[in-house]
Amino acid sequence: MRNRQYLTSKHSVGTETAPCMTAAPGAGAHDDPVAAAVDALNAMGSIVSHQCVTHPDTLTEEKIAAYALALMRLRECASAAGFERLMNACDALAVTVSRLIEDRSCACREKCEALARFVVHAQAMIRMSIVGPARQIADVHSASDR
């Protein structure tokens, strides 16, 4: 629990609440938790850009904390949208992120690649959840008929 308290206390000033976590949906918040999840993923993607992978030392303590906050936002939005697979993936990645918070010296190329890969896989999970398996199977069959 120390990690969540650390993140909340260090970055609570000036941080906005995830749109899917607001209490009053009519008060300018996204009514769509999927859009909020995509916003969180975009934030995560910008943190672990190509430069992070090529130069892991650019993954500062602040960037790790911002990634962790975006990951928590993504998980909450995935929960609101009913994306159980994405929630489980967020929980699994939280272990890596918490290790980076505890010991930033372990930020290496492989961990930066893992953080970046997660963003790509999470985007694919959202697309699959929106489109649905029936549509994907139909797309595969129509492509094989050509």
N, C-alpha and C positions, 0 to 999 in steps of 0.2 A: 504494500500500500504506500510505501515511502515514495515510490516513483510518481504515482498519481498526485500526491500532495506536493512533491517537488515541482512537477510540471505546472500544477494549478497555481501555486504561490509565485513561481518565477515569471509566469507569462499571463497572469490574469488581467493585468492592466492593459487596456487597449485591445484585448482579444474579443472577437465577437463570438457569440454562441452559434453553434451549427444550426442552420435553418431548420433542420428536421427535429431539433431538440427544443425549440421554443415552445412556450406554453400556449401562446395565442396565435394560431395559424393565420388569422386575418390581419395581424399587425405587421404587414410588410414581409412576412417570411415566405419561403418557398412552401407551397402546398405539396410539392412533389419531392419525396425523399430520394428519389432516383437522381433528380437534378442536383440535390444537395450532395449526394454521394459522388457524383461526377465532379463537382466543385472541389470536394476534399481530395479526390484523386489527382486533379490538376495541380493542386497545391503541393501534394506529395511529389508529383513528377517534376515540378520546377525545383524542388529542393535537391533531388538526386539526378541532376542533369548529367550530361556527358562529362562535364568537368569533374564531378564528384568521382566518377568511375576511374577517370585517368589520373586524378590527383586526390586520393582519399584524405589527404591532410586538409582539404577545403571543407570537409564535413565537420564543422565546428560544433561545439556544445549547443549553441543556439539553434543551429540547423537540425541537430538530432532531436532537440526538444520540440521544435516546430513540426517535424515529421511525426513525432509521437502524438502530438495534439491532433494533427490531421488524421492519423490512424484511428484515434479514439472517435473523432467526428465521423469518419467513414464507417466504423463499426456501428455507431448509434444510428446512422442513416440506413445502413444495411438492415439493421434490426427493424426499423420502422417500415422499410420496404418489403420485409419478409424474405430477404436473401440469406438463407441460413448458411449456404456454402461460403459466401463471402464473409459472413460473421466468423465462421470457423477459421478461415484463412487469416483474418485480422488477428484473431486470438493467437494463432501459431506464430505470426510475424512479431507479435508483441514481445515474445521471448528475446528475439534478436535485438529489437530496439531497446529493451530494458537493459540488456548487457552493454549496449553502446552508451546508454546513459550512465551506467555505473562505472564503466571503464572506457573512456573515449580513446585510449591508446590502442584498443583492439579494432579501431576503424581501419579496415584494410580494403583492398580492391574487391575481394570476394564479397564482403559484407555490403559494400556500396552497390555491387552488381545485383545482389539479392534484393536490396531495397528497390532498385530500379525495375528488376524483373517482376516484383510483386505488383507494381503499378500497372504494368502491361497485362499481367494475368488477371488482376482485378477488373480492368476495363473489359477484358474478354468475358469474365463472369457476369458482369452487368449486362453486356450485349446479349449473352446467351439467356439470361433471365428475362430480358425484355422480349426478345424475339421468340423464345420458346423452342423446345426440342422438336415439335411437330413441324415448324417452319424450316428448321435446319435440315431435317430429314427430307422434306419436299425439295429443298434446294439441291441436296446431294443427288436425289433421283433425277431431277430435271437436268442437272449438269451431266450425269452419266448417259442420259438419253441422246444427248447431242452428238 
